[in-house]
């Protein structure tokens, strides 16, 4: 577990350097202030003090860094701002690789993931990772 805790701590400080307002959530989707316990990182993508949309990064499945953002995040970006957005995604890819994680980028139709959405994602991951034994 130390590996994912360290990845969470590193991701927090990487994001915090660029985006000052980050909300953290734990494995259950509840708010936390401890970066090592965080599995959800929610922030607004800003460039030149212009907010383009909300982004949520998730380490909930412990194998992938998942990034959720609105489909319209690049709608009002000019060319340079789009370059910055894609460079940011490349940085996250390098970060994920350096922590032996995959990167899963998803554009969603919602502008922001709610607390209930985070709990749903958390529960989906728990159901996926449970392994059962059956007898024939």
N, C-alpha and C positions, 0 to 999 in steps of 0.2 A: 504494500500500500504506500510505502514511502515514495515510490517513483511517481505515482499520480499526485501525491501531496506536494512533492517538489515541483512537478510540472504546473500545478495550480498556483503555487507561490510565484514561480517564475513568470507565468502568464499574467498574473495580477500586476506585477511590477513592470512588465513590458507594456501592457495596456495603460497602466497608470501614468507612465512617462508621456504618453501622447494624449490621453483622454482623462482629464482630471476628475470627472464625475462617473464613477463606476459603481453599480449595485451588484453585490455578491449574493449568491444563493447556494445552499448546501445540497447534499444528495436528495433530500426530501423536497427541495424547492423553496425552503424557508430562508429568510434573510439571515446572513451571517456577516461578521466583520473580520473573521479570521481567513486570510487568503489561502492557507493550507487546507482548510475545510471546504473551500468554495469549489463548486462544480459548474456553476453558471455565472457568467460575467456579462452584465448588461450595460450598454453605454450608447451614446449618440455619436455617430460618425460625423466629425466636424473637420472642415478644411477652410482656412482663412476666416474663422469664426462664423461659418455658415453651417448649420445643422442640415445634413442630408437624409438622415434616417437613423432608426434604432438598429443596433446590432446586438445579438446575443451569441456569445461563445460558450460552448458546453464541453465539459470533460466527463460527462456522466457515464458514458459507456466504457471508459478507461482504456479504450483502444484507438479512439479517434478524437480529434479536436473537431467538433461540429460548429459551424458558423451559420447562424440564421439571420437573414436580413430581408427587408421589404423589396418586392420586385421593382419598385419605383426608385430605389436609392440613387441610381445614376440618371434619373429623368432630367433633373435640373443642373447637372454637372457640366461644366465646360470641359474642353479637351484635357487641360492640365489637371483638373480635379479628378477626372476619370483615371488618368495615369496614376495619381496618388492613391486612389481606391484600389486599383489592381496591384500596385506596389505593396500596399498594406496586406492584401490577400497573399501575395508572394512571401512577405515576411512571416505571416502566420503559417504558411506551408513549411518554411525553413524551421520555424520554431517547433512545429509538430514533428518533423523528421528528426530534429536534434533530441527530442524526447521519446523517440521510437513510437510515434503515434501517426496514424493516418490523418488526412484532412478531408472533411466532408463539408462542402459549401452548399447551402440551400437558400434559394430565394423563396419567400413565402408571401402569401397574399395579405397577411396582416402587417400593420405598421409597427406593432410592438407585441412581444410575447407577454401575456399576463401571468400573474402568480399561478393561476389554475393551469395555464399552458405548461409552465415549468414542472408542476407536479405531475401532469399527464406524461410528459417526456420522461420524467424520472421513473414513473410507474411502468411505462413501456419498456424501459431498459431492464428493470427488475424482472419482468415477466420473460424477457428474452434470455436472460442469463441463468434462469433457474433450470436445472437439469434434473430430470426424474428418472427413476428406474422402473421398468415394468417386467413382469414375469409372464411367460407364455405357457 
